[in-house]
Amino acid sequence: MEAAKTNSNPVETKLHFLDYWRIIRIRKTVILAVFLLVVLTTTAVTFILPESWSSTVRIAVEKDVSDINPIGFAQNNSAYDPFFIQTEFEKIRSRKVLYKVIENLKLNERWGGRYNNNIPLKTPETFDVLQGKIDVRQTRNTSLIEIRVYSDAKEKENPAQEAAEIANKIASVYRDTRLELKREMSSKGIEVLKDELQRNEEKVKTAEAEVDQLGEKYKVSNGSLEGATLEPQTVRSLEEQRIRVEAEFSGLAGLLNGLIKLREEKGESELRKSILTAINDELLSKLMIDLSTTEANLAKLKETLGPQNSDFKAMAAVQANLDDNINQRIKGILAGLKVKVDAFRLHLDSLASAVDHARTNDAFMTEQYRPYFAAKRRLDDLQKLRDAVHLRILQETVDAALPKTSIVEITDQAEPGRKPVSPSFKLNIALGIIVGLIVGISLAFFIEYLDTSVKTIDDVERALQAPVLGVIPQNVSSLILEGSESPHAEAYRVLRTNVLFSRKREDANSLTVVSGGAGEGKSTTIFNLAVVFAQNGQRALLVDSDLRRPSLHKLLNVSNSVGLTSYLLRQNTLEEVIQTTSIPTLDFLPSGKLPSSSLGILNSTQMKDFIKEAKRRYDFVFFDSPPIMGVSDASILASEVDLSLLVIQYRKYPQAMTIRAKQMVEKVGGALLGVVLNNINISQDSYYYYYSGYYYDYYAKREEEPPAKNNGEKKKPAGERAQLDLKQKY
């Protein structure tokens, strides 16, 4: 049980490129079969398909524009519009175009003989056939449209000529349809505009009569009309004057108030300093200059002559006179500013009164002539609308007469093809090869996905949590017949080494092999493992304990009349049932005949005693067993012997069965030492080459070496060397 618990942690594995390659190699038969089926089918269908010819006409399409700019505006068709191109694709394939093509080329009658036993087709039926033969596409990064038509007519009907004829007819009908549609739309539009112009003329006449009637009613004539409309201008003029006078009044009033406030707060001296900055008065400026000069002279006289001098006193009198004149002048300036402010106030009041009067008069005049002016405005609007409609009629009439060949231009006429376009043998075969490989590989991976059997060592260790002790290749037979230098022997020697090193106890020398299902190679595995142990010099006993379907006696070519059952039923002694083989250290115990009354004989005291006695006499005892899933004998043996090996055949049974087999061994208390992967195709699956491939190459090279001289001794034939020398042990 301890051995079974090793490697208890699951190991996550990731698929490598070599894993995919391994699946391809293993499933190469499926891949090759699918590949050949697809390629052969494609080839057959290619030869069966009728030939198809094609011809292409290329046209340049533009929006509805004229060859020259119409009167009054310029055309702009430079912007690329993918929706316009797609719309034209559908128009080309529409019934409006293709029905005319069918009618012009009489395709109903022509194709009736080809598709309907010489009975003319109906137009909708011909339309469906024709649509399937048309391929409309755009030349990349241009406004050019390619119309490609296919024809599958017989060679005598000239399919290349038919394809070119239909393609050219589709292009011409599409062009004529667009031009006719444009002319029809222009004609209908002009008729609508003329009707609208006539209605507008009637409305204008009615409005003119109404204006004349109101003019007579309100005594408004063409000469006095302008005078009657001067009131708004008068209001605007008076309002402009009032605003201007109000601004001047505000400036003067502000200046006056500022100077008065300055005199009150700062005094006369500050007023003198500031007033010349605000008001440009030449007299005041001269007086201020004279005062400054007088004050300077007075200061000099005071220093030189003194204040009592007569000249000083005279100069002081001049200064006092200048101060008085300056004060009087400043008072006069302020008084003059006040008079101007009062005059502007009176003027402003009069203007305000005039504005109010003008507005009242304008409101009165407006109310009195309102019906007349309303009728006049309606008349003006109707005249403008009439003139606009008339101008538009002239423009559309000229535009309709302009040539519009640029709407659809056939740049390349369709010409008959020189060879059929389909079926393309090379293309179809290439696609068949590609599709065949893809489908084959996909099917191989799908089958591999559905296959839940054991495929790799990683599958075993991940699912069973048990080590893989050996990897046994395909086509392995008896190692006694193959010889000790057989390439297969090395795989069993590796298994023997792993078994010895995996034991936890030195006295654990009894071993059995189990498997989930039949045919997984238990008997061959236990037989060759016993042979390898014996060839190594260890005394080994091989017991065929598969009582229901014994097979080991066939490998040794001996009788199975007496054996294990004879000893357990006490019919013979142990010495009588054990037989020797050509290997001195290997003995064999057949199963013997199993009476129907002794099916549970393995689960007996005699069997347990036999196992103890065999272990005492031999270094190793090997027991063959039936499948553990269907027969209880395998579970009994697993519980009675020291060690158990689980044999799993490569890609045979689902993993669930293998897991169940391991669980059954553990439930009965058996010690599962590990797993043996059997029947591996080394040449096909390179994954296992590294486990066994080296030894095959090694032995293959040895077999190619020339035989050594044997001093004249005659070499025995291989058949004689392989003969088994079996006899009873005792």
C-alpha positions in Angstrom: 0.0 0.0 0.0 2.9 2.3 0.6 4.1 1.9 -2.9 0.7 2.8 -4.2 0.8 6.0 -2.3 4.0 7.3 -3.8 3.7 10.3 -6.1 0.4 11.2 -4.4 0.4 14.8 -5.7 -1.1 15.1 -9.2 1.2 16.5 -11.8 -0.2 19.1 -14.2 0.8 18.4 -17.8 0.7 20.8 -20.7 0.5 19.7 -24.3 3.7 20.1 -26.2 4.1 20.2 -30.0 5.5 16.7 -29.9 2.3 15.5 -28.3 0.3 16.8 -31.3 2.9 15.1 -33.6 2.5 11.9 -31.7 -1.3 12.0 -32.2 -0.8 12.6 -35.9 1.6 9.6 -36.2 -0.7 7.3 -34.2 -3.8 8.3 -36.2 -2.0 8.5 -39.5 -4.3 5.8 -41.0 -7.4 7.9 -40.3 -5.7 11.0 -41.6 -4.5 9.2 -44.8 -8.0 7.6 -45.4 -9.8 10.9 -45.0 -7.2 12.7 -47.1 -7.5 10.2 -49.9 -11.3 10.2 -49.7 -11.5 14.0 -50.0 -8.9 14.3 -52.7 -10.4 11.5 -54.8 -13.9 12.9 -54.3 -12.7 16.4 -55.3 -10.9 15.0 -58.4 -14.0 13.0 -59.5 -16.3 15.9 -59.0 -13.9 18.2 -60.9 -14.0 15.9 -63.9 -17.8 15.5 -63.7 -18.6 19.2 -63.4 -19.5 21.0 -66.6 -17.2 23.7 -68.0 -18.2 27.3 -67.2 -17.1 30.3 -69.3 -17.1 33.9 -68.1 -16.9 37.4 -69.6 -16.5 40.8 -67.8 -17.7 44.3 -68.6 -16.4 47.2 -66.6 -18.3 50.4 -66.1 -17.6 53.7 -64.3 -20.5 55.0 -62.3 -21.1 58.4 -60.8 -23.9 60.1 -59.0 -26.6 61.9 -61.0 -24.4 64.7 -62.5 -24.2 66.4 -65.8 -21.2 66.6 -68.1 -20.9 70.3 -67.4 -22.0 72.4 -64.4 -25.6 73.5 -64.5 -26.5 77.2 -64.2 -26.3 78.7 -60.7 -24.4 76.0 -58.8 -21.4 73.7 -59.1 -21.5 69.9 -58.9 -19.5 68.0 -56.3 -19.1 64.3 -56.9 -15.6 63.8 -55.6 -16.6 62.3 -52.3 -16.4 58.5 -52.2 -19.6 56.9 -51.0 -19.5 53.1 -50.5 -23.2 53.0 -49.9 -23.8 54.4 -53.3 -21.7 51.7 -54.9 -23.5 49.0 -53.0 -26.8 50.4 -54.0 -25.8 50.3 -57.6 -24.8 46.7 -57.2 -28.4 45.9 -56.2 -29.8 48.0 -59.0 -27.8 46.1 -61.6 -29.2 42.8 -60.2 -32.7 44.2 -59.9 -35.7 43.0 -61.9 -36.0 46.4 -63.6 -32.7 45.9 -65.3 -32.6 42.1 -65.8 -36.2 41.8 -67.1 -35.2 44.1 -70.0 -32.1 42.1 -70.6 -34.2 38.9 -70.7 -36.6 40.5 -73.1 -34.0 42.0 -75.4 -31.9 38.8 -75.7 -35.0 36.5 -75.7 -33.5 34.4 -72.9 -36.8 32.7 -72.1 -36.8 30.9 -75.4 -33.0 30.3 -75.6 -32.7 28.9 -72.1 -36.0 27.0 -72.3 -34.3 24.5 -74.7 -31.4 24.2 -72.3 -33.1 23.9 -69.0 -36.7 23.1 -69.6 -36.9 20.5 -72.4 -37.4 23.1 -75.2 -40.3 24.7 -73.3 -39.8 28.5 -72.9 -39.2 29.6 -69.4 -41.2 32.2 -67.6 -39.5 35.5 -67.0 -39.3 35.0 -63.2 -37.7 31.6 -63.7 -35.2 33.1 -66.2 -34.5 35.9 -63.8 -33.6 33.4 -61.0 -31.2 31.6 -63.4 -29.7 34.8 -64.7 -29.1 36.1 -61.1 -27.1 33.0 -60.3 -24.8 33.6 -63.3 -24.0 37.3 -62.4 -21.2 38.4 -60.2 -21.0 42.2 -59.5 -18.0 43.5 -57.7 -16.1 46.7 -57.3 -12.6 47.4 -58.6 -10.6 48.2 -55.4 -10.3 51.8 -54.4 -12.2 53.0 -57.5 -15.8 53.7 -58.5 -15.5 51.1 -61.3 -17.9 48.2 -61.3 -17.2 44.8 -62.8 -20.1 42.8 -64.1 -19.0 39.2 -64.6 -21.4 36.8 -66.3 -20.9 33.0 -66.4 -22.3 30.6 -69.0 -22.5 26.8 -68.8 -23.8 26.4 -72.3 -22.6 23.5 -74.4 -19.7 24.0 -76.7 -21.8 24.1 -79.8 -23.8 27.1 -78.3 -20.6 29.1 -78.0 -20.8 29.8 -74.2 -18.0 32.4 -74.3 -19.9 34.5 -76.8 -23.1 34.2 -74.8 -21.4 35.4 -71.6 -20.0 38.4 -73.4 -23.3 39.2 -75.0 -25.2 39.1 -71.7 -22.6 41.2 -69.9 -22.6 43.9 -72.5 -26.4 43.9 -72.6 -26.6 44.3 -68.8 -24.2 47.3 -68.9 -26.1 49.0 -71.7 -29.5 48.4 -70.1 -28.3 49.6 -66.8 -26.9 52.8 -68.4 -30.1 53.5 -70.4 -32.2 52.8 -67.3 -30.3 55.3 -65.2 -30.4 58.0 -68.0 -34.1 57.4 -68.6 -34.8 57.5 -64.9 -32.9 60.8 -64.6 -34.8 62.3 -67.5 -38.1 61.1 -66.1 -37.3 62.5 -62.7 -36.3 65.9 -64.2 -39.4 66.1 -66.3 -41.7 65.3 -63.4 -39.9 67.8 -61.3 -40.2 70.6 -63.9 -43.9 69.9 -64.3 -44.4 70.2 -60.5 -42.4 73.5 -60.5 -44.6 74.9 -63.4 -47.8 74.0 -61.5 -46.3 75.8 -58.4 -45.4 78.8 -60.6 -48.9 79.1 -61.9 -50.4 78.9 -58.4 -47.9 81.6 -57.3 -48.9 83.9 -60.2 -52.5 83.7 -59.1 -51.6 84.5 -55.5 -49.5 87.5 -56.6 -52.4 88.9 -58.7 -54.7 88.5 -55.8 -52.2 90.2 -53.4 -51.7 93.1 -55.8 -55.4 93.7 -56.1 -55.6 93.7 -52.3 -52.8 96.2 -51.9 -54.3 98.5 -54.5 -57.7 98.4 -52.7 -56.1 99.2 -49.3 -54.0 102.1 -50.9 -57.2 103.7 -52.2 -58.9 103.2 -48.8 -56.1 104.8 -46.8 -55.2 107.4 -49.5 -51.7 105.9 -49.9 -50.2 106.4 -53.3 -46.8 105.5 -54.7 -45.7 109.1 -54.3 -46.7 109.6 -50.6 -45.8 106.1 -49.6 -42.3 107.1 -48.6 -43.6 110.0 -46.5 -46.0 107.7 -44.7 -43.1 105.6 -43.6 -40.8 108.4 -42.2 -42.1 108.2 -38.7 -39.8 105.3 -37.7 -36.8 107.2 -39.2 -37.8 110.3 -37.2 -38.0 108.4 -34.0 -34.6 106.9 -34.6 -33.0 110.3 -35.5 -34.5 112.0 -32.4 -33.4 109.1 -30.2 -29.9 109.3 -31.5 -29.8 113.1 -30.8 -31.2 112.5 -27.3 -28.5 109.9 -26.6 -25.8 112.2 -27.8 -27.0 115.3 -25.8 -27.5 113.1 -22.7 -23.8 111.9 -23.0 -22.6 115.5 -23.3 -24.8 116.6 -20.4 -23.5 113.8 -18.2 -19.9 114.8 -19.0 -20.4 118.5 -18.2 -22.4 117.8 -15.1 -19.8 115.4 -13.9 -17.0 117.9 -14.5 -18.8 120.7 -12.7 -19.6 118.5 -9.7 -16.0 117.2 -9.5 -14.5 120.7 -9.5 -16.9 122.0 -6.9 -16.3 118.9 -4.7 -12.5 119.4 -5.1 -12.7 123.1 -3.9 -14.8 122.1 -0.9 -12.5 119.2 0.2 -9.0 120.4 -0.8 -9.4 124.2 -1.1 -8.6 126.8 -3.7 -5.0 125.8 -4.1 -5.9 122.3 -5.3 -8.6 123.6 -7.5 -6.1 125.9 -9.2 -3.8 123.0 -9.8 -6.5 120.8 -11.3 -8.8 123.1 -13.2 -6.4 123.8 -16.1 -6.2 120.0 -16.6 -9.9 119.7 -16.9 -10.7 123.0 -18.8 -8.6 124.6 -21.5 -8.8 128.4 -20.7 -6.1 130.7 -22.1 -6.8 133.7 -19.8 -6.6 131.6 -16.7 -3.5 129.9 -18.0 -1.8 133.3 -18.6 -2.9 134.6 -15.1 -1.4 131.5 -13.5 1.9 132.0 -15.3 2.0 135.7 -14.3 1.3 134.8 -10.7 4.1 132.2 -10.7 6.5 134.8 -12.2 5.4 137.5 -9.6 5.9 135.1 -6.7 9.4 134.3 -7.9 10.4 138.0 -8.2 8.8 138.8 -4.8 10.9 136.1 -3.2 14.1 137.6 -4.6 13.2 141.2 -3.5 12.4 139.9 0.0 15.9 138.5 0.3 17.7 141.5 -1.2 15.6 144.6 -0.2 13.4 143.3 2.7 9.7 143.5 3.2 9.7 147.3 4.0 11.1 148.3 0.6 8.7 150.2 -1.7 9.5 147.9 -4.7 8.7 144.9 -2.6 5.4 146.4 -1.5 4.5 147.3 -5.1 5.3 143.7 -6.2 3.2 142.3 -3.4 0.3 144.5 -4.6 0.7 143.0 -8.0 0.6 139.5 -6.5 -2.6 140.3 -4.6 -4.2 141.6 -7.7 -3.3 138.5 -9.7 -4.7 136.2 -7.0 -7.9 138.2 -7.0 -8.2 138.0 -10.8 -7.5 134.2 -10.8 -10.2 133.6 -8.2 -12.7 135.7 -10.2 -11.8 133.8 -13.4 -12.3 130.4 -11.7 -15.7 131.6 -10.4 -16.6 132.7 -13.9 -15.5 129.3 -15.4 -17.6 127.4 -12.8 -20.6 129.7 -13.5 -20.2 129.2 -17.2 -20.1 125.4 -16.7 -23.2 125.6 -14.6 -25.0 127.6 -17.4 -24.0 125.0 -20.0 -25.2 122.1 -17.7 -28.5 123.8 -17.3 -28.8 124.5 -21.1 -28.0 120.8 -21.9 -30.6 119.8 -19.3 -33.3 121.9 -21.0 -32.2 120.6 -24.4 -32.3 117.0 -23.2 -35.8 117.4 -21.8 -37.0 118.9 -25.1 -35.5 116.0 -27.0 -37.1 113.5 -24.7 -40.4 115.1 -25.2 -39.9 115.1 -29.0 -38.9 111.4 -28.9 -42.1 110.5 -27.0 -44.1 112.5 -29.4 -42.5 110.8 -32.4 -43.1 107.4 -30.9 -46.7 108.2 -30.2 -47.1 109.4 -33.8 -45.3 106.4 -35.1 -47.5 104.0 -33.2 -50.6 105.9 -34.4 -49.4 105.8 -38.0 -48.5 102.1 -37.7 -51.8 101.2 -36.3 -53.6 103.2 -38.9 -51.7 101.7 -41.9 -51.2 98.2 -40.5 -53.5 96.4 -42.9 -51.9 98.1 -45.9 -48.3 97.3 -44.7 -49.3 93.7 -44.0 -50.8 93.3 -47.4 -47.7 94.9 -48.9 -45.4 92.5 -47.1 -47.4 89.5 -48.3 -47.2 90.7 -51.8 -43.4 91.1 -51.6 -43.0 87.5 -50.2 -45.2 86.1 -52.9 -43.3 87.9 -55.6 -39.9 86.6 -54.3 -41.3 83.1 -54.1 -42.6 83.4 -57.7 -39.3 84.6 -59.0 -37.4 81.8 -57.2 -39.7 79.1 -58.7 -39.3 80.7 -62.1 -35.5 80.7 -61.8 -35.5 77.1 -60.6 -37.6 76.1 -63.6 -35.1 77.7 -65.9 -32.2 75.9 -64.2 -33.9 72.5 -64.2 -34.9 72.9 -67.9 -31.3 73.7 -68.9 -30.0 70.9 -66.6 -32.3 68.4 -68.2 -31.1 69.3 -71.6 -27.4 68.9 -70.6 -25.7 65.6 -71.6 -25.2 63.1 -68.8 -23.0 60.4 -70.3 -20.7 60.5 -67.3 -23.4 58.9 -65.0 -22.6 55.5 -66.5 -19.6 55.0 -68.8 -18.7 51.6 -70.2 -14.9 51.6 -70.0 -14.3 48.0 -71.1 -16.6 46.1 -73.3 -17.0 42.4 -72.5 -15.1 40.0 -74.8 -15.5 36.3 -75.2 -13.2 34.3 -72.9 -10.4 32.2 -74.4 -10.7 29.3 -71.9 -13.2 28.1 -69.3 -12.9 29.5 -65.8 -14.3 26.5 -64.0 -13.8 23.9 -63.0 -10.2 24.7 -62.2 -8.4 21.4 -61.9 -5.3 22.7 -60.1 -7.3 24.9 -57.7 -9.8 22.2 -56.9 -7.1 19.6 -56.3 -5.1 22.1 -54.1 -8.2 22.8 -52.1 -9.0 19.1 -51.9 -5.5 18.5 -50.5 -5.8 21.3 -48.0 -9.3 20.4 -46.9 -8.5 16.7 -46.8 -5.5 17.4 -44.5 -7.5 19.7 -42.3 -10.5 17.3 -42.1 -8.3 14.3 -41.5 -6.2 15.9 -38.8 -9.3 17.4 -37.2 -11.0 14.0 -37.2 -7.9 12.4 -35.8 -7.8 14.8 -32.9 -11.5 14.4 -32.4 -11.1 10.6 -32.2 -8.2 11.1 -29.9 -10.4 13.4 -27.7 -13.1 10.7 -27.5 -10.5 8.0 -26.7 -10.3 7.8 -22.9 -7.9 4.9 -22.8 -4.4 5.1 -21.4 -2.0 6.7 -23.9 1.0 8.0 -22.0 2.9 7.5 -18.8 1.6 10.9 -17.6 -2.0 9.6 -18.1 -1.3 6.7 -15.8 0.5 8.6 -13.1 -2.1 11.4 -13.2 -5.1 9.1 -13.1 -3.8 6.3 -10.9 -1.3 8.1 -8.7 1.0 5.1 -9.2 4.4 4.9 -10.7 5.0 3.2 -14.1 7.6 0.5 -13.6 7.9 -0.8 -17.1 7.1 -0.1 -20.7 6.6 -3.3 -22.8 6.7 -3.0 -26.6 4.4 -4.8 -29.1 4.8 -8.3 -30.5 6.6 -9.7 -27.5 6.6 -13.5 -27.2 8.4 -15.9 -24.8 11.9 -14.7 -23.9 13.0 -18.3 -23.7 12.3 -18.6 -27.4 13.8 -15.2 -28.2 16.9 -15.7 -26.2 18.5 -13.5 -23.5 19.9 -11.1 -26.0 16.5 -10.3 -27.5 15.7 -6.6 -27.8 12.5 -7.2 -25.8 14.4 -8.7 -22.9 15.8 -5.3 -21.9 12.3 -4.0 -21.3 11.7 -6.8 -18.8 15.1 -6.3 -17.2 14.2 -2.6 -16.6 10.9 -3.8 -15.1 12.8 -6.3 -12.9 15.1 -3.6 -11.6 12.2 -1.3 -10.8 10.4 -4.0 -9.0 13.4 -4.8 -6.9 14.0 -1.2 -6.0 10.4 -0.5 -5.3 10.0 -3.2 -2.7 9.8 -2.0 0.9 10.7 -5.3 2.4 13.4 -7.8 1.4 11.2 -10.8 2.2 8.4 -9.5 -0.1 9.1 -12.1 -2.8 5.7 -13.2 -4.0 4.2 -11.3 -6.9 1.1 -11.4 -9.0 -0.1 -9.3 -12.0 -3.7 -8.0 -12.4 -5.6 -6.1 -15.1 -8.9 -4.5 -15.6 -9.9 -6.5 -18.7 -9.0 -9.6 -20.6 -6.2 -9.6 -23.2 -4.0 -7.0 -21.7 -0.9 -9.2 -21.5 -0.8 -10.4 -17.9 0.3 -13.9 -18.7 3.1 -12.9 -21.1 4.2 -10.2 -18.6 4.4 -12.5 -15.6 6.0 -15.3 -17.7 8.8 -13.1 -19.1 9.3 -11.3 -15.8 9.9 -14.7 -14.2 12.3 -15.7 -17.0 14.3 -12.5 -16.5 14.6 -13.1 -12.7 15.7 -16.7 -13.4 18.3 -15.6 -16.0 19.7 -13.4 -13.4 20.5 -16.4 -11.2 17.6 -16.1 -8.8 15.5 -19.2 -8.1 12.0 -18.4 -9.4 8.7 -20.3 -9.4 6.1 -19.5 -12.0 2.6 -20.4 -10.9 -0.4 -20.4 -13.4 -3.1 -19.4 -11.0 -5.6 -18.4 -13.7 -7.7 -21.5 -13.0 -10.5 -20.6 -15.5 -8.4 -19.8 -18.6 -4.9 -21.0 -18.0 -2.4 -20.1 -20.7 1.2 -20.4 -19.4 1.4 -24.1 -20.1 0.9 -23.2 -23.8 3.9 -21.0 -23.7 5.9 -23.8 -22.3 4.2 -26.5 -24.4 3.5 -28.8 -21.5 0.5 -30.6 -20.2 -2.0 -29.0 -17.8 -3.5 -32.3 -16.5 -2.0 -31.9 -13.0 -0.9 -28.7 -11.3 -1.9 -26.3 -8.6 -5.5 -27.6 -8.2 -4.1 -31.1 -7.8 -1.9 -30.0 -5.0 -4.5 -27.9 -3.3 -7.0 -30.7 -3.4 -4.3 -33.0 -2.0 -4.4 -35.2 -5.0 -0.6 -34.8 -5.6 2.4 -33.7 -3.7 4.2 -30.4 -4.4 7.1 -32.4 -5.8 4.8 -34.1 -8.3 3.2 -31.0 -9.7 6.2 -28.7 -10.1 8.1 -28.9 -13.4 11.5 -27.6 -14.5 12.3 -25.6 -17.6 15.3 -25.1 -19.8 16.5 -22.4 -17.4 17.9 -24.2 -14.4 16.7 -21.6 -11.9 13.1 -21.4 -13.2 10.4 -23.9 -12.2 6.8 -24.0 -13.4 3.6 -25.0 -11.7 0.6 -25.4 -14.1 -2.9 -24.6 -13.0 -4.3 -28.2 -13.3 -7.9 -29.2 -13.9 -10.4 -27.2 -11.9 -13.5 -29.2 -10.8 -16.7 -27.2 -10.8 -17.2 -27.9 -7.1 -13.9 -26.2 -6.2 -14.2 -22.7 -7.8 -13.2 -20.9 -4.5 -10.1 -23.0 -3.9 -7.8 -20.1 -4.1 -9.4 -18.6 -1.0 -8.4 -21.5 1.2 -6.0 -22.4 3.9 -4.2 -24.8 1.6 -3.5 -21.9 -0.8 -2.1 -19.7 1.9 0.1 -22.6 3.1 1.2 -23.2 -0.5 2.3 -19.6 -0.8 4.3 -19.7 2.4 6.0 -23.0 1.3 6.8 -21.6 -2.1 8.3 -18.5 -0.7 10.4 -20.6 1.6 11.8 -22.7 -1.2 12.3 -20.0 -3.9 13.7 -16.5 -4.1 10.7 -15.3 -6.0 7.3 -16.7 -6.7 5.2 -15.4 -9.6 1.4 -15.9 -9.9 -0.6 -15.4 -13.0 -4.3 -14.3 -12.4 -7.5 -13.7 -14.3 -9.0 -10.2 -15.0 -9.8 -8.5 -11.7 -13.0 -6.9 -12.9 -14.9 -10.1 -13.7 -13.4 -12.9 -11.4 -12.8 -12.9 -7.7 -9.7 -15.0 -8.0 -7.5 -12.0 -8.9 -8.7 -10.1 -5.8 -7.9 -13.1 -3.6 -4.4 -13.5 -5.0 -3.8 -9.7 -4.6 -4.7 -10.0 -1.0 -2.5 -13.1 -0.3 0.7 -12.3 -2.1 3.2 -9.6 -1.1 3.2 -7.5 -4.2 0.9 -6.8 -7.2 1.5 -5.3 -10.6 -1.2 -3.7 -12.6 -0.9 -4.4 -16.4 -2.5 -1.8 -18.7 -2.6 -2.4 -22.4 -1.9 0.7 -24.4 -5.0 2.3 -26.0 -7.4 -0.6 -25.2 -9.6 0.0 -22.2 -11.0 3.3 -20.8 -9.1 4.8 -17.9 -12.2 4.4 -15.7 -11.7 0.6 -15.8 -8.1 0.8 -15.0 -8.8 3.1 -12.0 -11.5 0.6 -10.8 -9.0 -2.2 -11.0 -6.5 -0.3 -8.8 -9.3 0.5 -6.3 -10.2 -3.2 -6.1 -6.6 -4.2 -5.3 -6.5 -1.6 -2.6 -9.9 -2.6 -1.1 -8.7 -6.2 -0.5 -5.5 -5.0 1.1 -3.2 -5.7 -1.7 0.1 -3.9 -2.1 0.1 -2.3 -5.6 3.7 -1.9 -6.5 3.2 0.0 -9.7 1.9 -0.2 -13.3 3.2 -1.9 -16.4 2.3 -0.3 -19.8 2.0 -3.1 -22.3 1.8 -3.5 -26.1 3.5 -0.2 -27.0 4.2 0.4 -30.6 7.7 1.9 -30.3 8.1 2.6 -34.0 4.8 4.4 -34.2 4.8 6.4 -31.0 8.0 8.3 -30.6 6.9 9.3 -27.1 8.1 5.8 -25.8 11.2 5.6 -27.9 13.3 7.0 -25.1 12.2 4.2 -22.8 13.0 1.3 -25.1 14.2 2.5 -28.5 17.9 2.6 -27.6 18.0 -1.1 -26.8 16.3 -2.0 -30.1 18.9 0.0 -32.0 21.7 -1.6 -30.0 20.6 -5.2 -30.6 19.8 -4.5 -34.2 23.4 -3.3 -34.8 24.7 -6.4 -33.0 22.7 -8.6 -35.3 24.2 -6.9 -38.3 27.7 -7.7 -37.1 29.4 -10.6 -38.9 29.4 -13.9 -36.9 32.6 -14.8 -35.1 34.6 -17.9 -36.0 33.8 -21.0 -33.9 36.9 -23.1 -34.7 35.1 -25.4 -37.1 32.2 -26.2 -34.7 28.9 -26.5 -36.4 26.4 -24.0 -35.2 23.1 -25.4 -34.0 19.9 -24.2 -35.8 17.9 -21.6 -34.0 15.0 -23.9 -33.7 17.0 -26.5 -31.8 18.4 -23.9 -29.5 15.0 -22.6 -28.7 13.6 -26.0 -27.8 12.3 -26.2 -24.2 13.7 -28.8 -21.9 10.8 -29.3 -19.5 10.6 -32.1 -16.9 9.3 -32.6 -13.4 11.3 -31.0 -10.7 11.2 -34.0 -8.4 
